[in-house]
Amino acid sequence: MMNRDIPVDSAAFEPPVIMTDEGSCICLRISLPGVMEEQIRIDLEKTTCTVCVSDKERMVTKTLRVPQGARLSRKKFSDAVLEIFLDKSGS
């Protein structure tokens, strides 16, 4: 991937997000119509989960608050829906 300036357009990126508590994990479901899996990057830091979607022309981000200590367990992308599974902290 080329390292070049890509305009960031967060204001236009407000996909529907559903956060559910599934016992041992938290699931974030984000609707991303028209996006391919290769365009998605997930960053998890402390209490913030950031989903970045980029193509050759622009990059958009969505930042979500998550519980302290949550760890990325797995992700699944199917039928334009991104599912992010976060293990809860042991505390």
CYANA upper distance limits for C-alpha pairs under 8 A (distance plus 0.5 A):
  6 ILE  CA     56 LYS  CA      8.05
  6 ILE  CA     57 GLU  CA      6.70
  6 ILE  CA     58 ARG  CA      5.52
  6 ILE  CA     59 MET  CA      6.61
  7 PRO  CA     57 GLU  CA      7.70
  7 PRO  CA     58 ARG  CA      5.42
  7 PRO  CA     59 MET  CA      6.57
  8 VAL  CA     58 ARG  CA      6.50
  8 VAL  CA     59 MET  CA      5.34
  8 VAL  CA     60 VAL  CA      5.91
  8 VAL  CA     61 THR  CA      8.13
  9 ASP  CA     13 PHE  CA      7.56
  9 ASP  CA     58 ARG  CA      7.67
  9 ASP  CA     59 MET  CA      6.88
  9 ASP  CA     60 VAL  CA      5.52
  9 ASP  CA     61 THR  CA      7.97
 10 SER  CA     14 GLU  CA      8.38
 10 SER  CA     60 VAL  CA      5.46
 10 SER  CA     61 THR  CA      5.82
 10 SER  CA     62 LYS  CA      7.37
 12 ALA  CA     60 VAL  CA      8.24
 13 PHE  CA     60 VAL  CA      6.64
 13 PHE  CA     61 THR  CA      7.21
 13 PHE  CA     62 LYS  CA      7.20
 14 GLU  CA     62 LYS  CA      7.54
 15 PRO  CA     30 ILE  CA      6.95
 15 PRO  CA     31 SER  CA      6.35
 15 PRO  CA     32 LEU  CA      7.08
 16 PRO  CA     30 ILE  CA      6.30
 16 PRO  CA     31 SER  CA      6.18
 17 VAL  CA     28 LEU  CA      7.22
 17 VAL  CA     29 ARG  CA      6.06
 17 VAL  CA     30 ILE  CA      5.09
 17 VAL  CA     31 SER  CA      7.31
 18 ILE  CA     27 CYS  CA      8.47
 18 ILE  CA     28 LEU  CA      6.23
 18 ILE  CA     29 ARG  CA      5.57
 18 ILE  CA     30 ILE  CA      7.12
 19 MET  CA     26 ILE  CA      7.45
 19 MET  CA     27 CYS  CA      6.18
 19 MET  CA     28 LEU  CA      5.07
 19 MET  CA     29 ARG  CA      6.92
 20 THR  CA     26 ILE  CA      6.21
 20 THR  CA     27 CYS  CA      5.77
 20 THR  CA     28 LEU  CA      7.12
 21 ASP  CA     25 CYS  CA      6.84
 21 ASP  CA     26 ILE  CA      5.14
 21 ASP  CA     27 CYS  CA      6.99
 22 GLU  CA     26 ILE  CA      6.13
 22 GLU  CA     27 CYS  CA      7.40
 24 SER  CA     87 ASP  CA      6.79
 24 SER  CA     88 LYS  CA      6.61
 25 CYS  CA     85 PHE  CA      6.89
 25 CYS  CA     86 LEU  CA      5.81
 25 CYS  CA     87 ASP  CA      4.92
 25 CYS  CA     88 LYS  CA      5.83
 26 ILE  CA     85 PHE  CA      6.28
 26 ILE  CA     86 LEU  CA      5.60
 26 ILE  CA     87 ASP  CA      7.02
 26 ILE  CA     88 LYS  CA      7.44
 27 CYS  CA     83 GLU  CA      7.04
 27 CYS  CA     84 ILE  CA      6.10
 27 CYS  CA     85 PHE  CA      5.13
 27 CYS  CA     86 LEU  CA      6.83
 28 LEU  CA     82 LEU  CA      8.33
 28 LEU  CA     83 GLU  CA      6.05
 28 LEU  CA     84 ILE  CA      5.56
 28 LEU  CA     85 PHE  CA      7.07
 29 ARG  CA     81 VAL  CA      7.04
 29 ARG  CA     82 LEU  CA      6.16
 29 ARG  CA     83 GLU  CA      5.08
 29 ARG  CA     84 ILE  CA      7.11
 30 ILE  CA     81 VAL  CA      6.09
 30 ILE  CA     82 LEU  CA      5.62
 30 ILE  CA     83 GLU  CA      7.01
 31 SER  CA     80 ALA  CA      6.52
 31 SER  CA     81 VAL  CA      5.06
 31 SER  CA     82 LEU  CA      6.90
 32 LEU  CA     80 ALA  CA      5.58
 32 LEU  CA     81 VAL  CA      6.20
 32 LEU  CA     82 LEU  CA      7.44
 33 PRO  CA     80 ALA  CA      5.44
 33 PRO  CA     81 VAL  CA      8.00
 34 GLY  CA     80 ALA  CA      7.54
 35 VAL  CA     39 GLN  CA      7.25
 35 VAL  CA     40 ILE  CA      8.47
 35 VAL  CA     53 VAL  CA      8.24
 35 VAL  CA     80 ALA  CA      7.30
 36 MET  CA     40 ILE  CA      7.85
 36 MET  CA     80 ALA  CA      8.40
 37 GLU  CA     77 PHE  CA      7.05
 39 GLN  CA     52 CYS  CA      8.41
 39 GLN  CA     53 VAL  CA      5.76
 39 GLN  CA     54 SER  CA      5.76
 39 GLN  CA     55 ASP  CA      6.79
 40 ILE  CA     51 VAL  CA      7.45
 40 ILE  CA     52 CYS  CA      6.22
 40 ILE  CA     53 VAL  CA      5.21
 40 ILE  CA     54 SER  CA      7.35
 41 ARG  CA     51 VAL  CA      6.34
 41 ARG  CA     52 CYS  CA      5.56
 41 ARG  CA     53 VAL  CA      6.97
 42 ILE  CA     49 CYS  CA      7.57
 42 ILE  CA     50 THR  CA      6.30
 42 ILE  CA     51 VAL  CA      5.23
 42 ILE  CA     52 CYS  CA      6.87
 43 ASP  CA     49 CYS  CA      6.23
 43 ASP  CA     50 THR  CA      5.62
 43 ASP  CA     51 VAL  CA      7.04
 44 LEU  CA     48 THR  CA      6.37
 44 LEU  CA     49 CYS  CA      4.98
 44 LEU  CA     50 THR  CA      6.89
 44 LEU  CA     71 ARG  CA      8.11
 44 LEU  CA     72 LEU  CA      7.70
 45 GLU  CA     49 CYS  CA      6.98
 46 LYS  CA     68 GLN  CA      6.37
 46 LYS  CA     69 GLY  CA      7.03
 46 LYS  CA     70 ALA  CA      8.18
 47 THR  CA     65 ARG  CA      6.10
 47 THR  CA     66 VAL  CA      5.40
 47 THR  CA     67 PRO  CA      6.11
 47 THR  CA     68 GLN  CA      5.54
 47 THR  CA     69 GLY  CA      7.89
 47 THR  CA     70 ALA  CA      8.12
 48 THR  CA     63 THR  CA      7.12
 48 THR  CA     64 LEU  CA      6.19
 48 THR  CA     65 ARG  CA      5.32
 48 THR  CA     66 VAL  CA      6.21
 49 CYS  CA     63 THR  CA      6.27
 49 CYS  CA     64 LEU  CA      5.62
 49 CYS  CA     65 ARG  CA      6.84
 49 CYS  CA     66 VAL  CA      7.10
 50 THR  CA     61 THR  CA      7.13
 50 THR  CA     62 LYS  CA      6.12
 50 THR  CA     63 THR  CA      4.85
 50 THR  CA     64 LEU  CA      6.72
 51 VAL  CA     61 THR  CA      6.06
 51 VAL  CA     62 LYS  CA      5.70
 51 VAL  CA     63 THR  CA      6.93
 52 CYS  CA     59 MET  CA      7.31
 52 CYS  CA     60 VAL  CA      6.22
 52 CYS  CA     61 THR  CA      4.90
 52 CYS  CA     62 LYS  CA      7.07
 53 VAL  CA     59 MET  CA      6.18
 53 VAL  CA     60 VAL  CA      5.88
 53 VAL  CA     61 THR  CA      6.86
 54 SER  CA     58 ARG  CA      6.24
 54 SER  CA     59 MET  CA      4.61
 54 SER  CA     60 VAL  CA      6.82
 55 ASP  CA     59 MET  CA      6.99
 66 VAL  CA     70 ALA  CA      7.49
 67 PRO  CA     88 LYS  CA      8.15
 68 GLN  CA     89 SER  CA      7.83
 69 GLY  CA     88 LYS  CA      7.13
 69 GLY  CA     89 SER  CA      5.24
 70 ALA  CA     86 LEU  CA      6.19
 70 ALA  CA     87 ASP  CA      5.98
 70 ALA  CA     88 LYS  CA      5.27
 70 ALA  CA     89 SER  CA      5.87
 71 ARG  CA     86 LEU  CA      5.66
 71 ARG  CA     87 ASP  CA      5.61
 71 ARG  CA     88 LYS  CA      7.23
 71 ARG  CA     89 SER  CA      7.88
 72 LEU  CA     84 ILE  CA      7.91
 72 LEU  CA     85 PHE  CA      6.71
 72 LEU  CA     86 LEU  CA      5.09
 72 LEU  CA     87 ASP  CA      6.84
 73 SER  CA     84 ILE  CA      8.30
 73 SER  CA     85 PHE  CA      5.93
 73 SER  CA     86 LEU  CA      5.69
 73 SER  CA     87 ASP  CA      6.27
 74 ARG  CA     84 ILE  CA      6.72
 74 ARG  CA     85 PHE  CA      5.81
 74 ARG  CA     86 LEU  CA      7.75
 75 LYS  CA     82 LEU  CA      7.69
 75 LYS  CA     83 GLU  CA      6.01
 75 LYS  CA     84 ILE  CA      5.00
 75 LYS  CA     85 PHE  CA      6.46
 76 LYS  CA     82 LEU  CA      6.34
 76 LYS  CA     83 GLU  CA      5.57
 76 LYS  CA     84 ILE  CA      7.13
 77 PHE  CA     81 VAL  CA      6.17
 77 PHE  CA     82 LEU  CA      4.97
 77 PHE  CA     83 GLU  CA      6.73
 78 SER  CA     82 LEU  CA      7.19
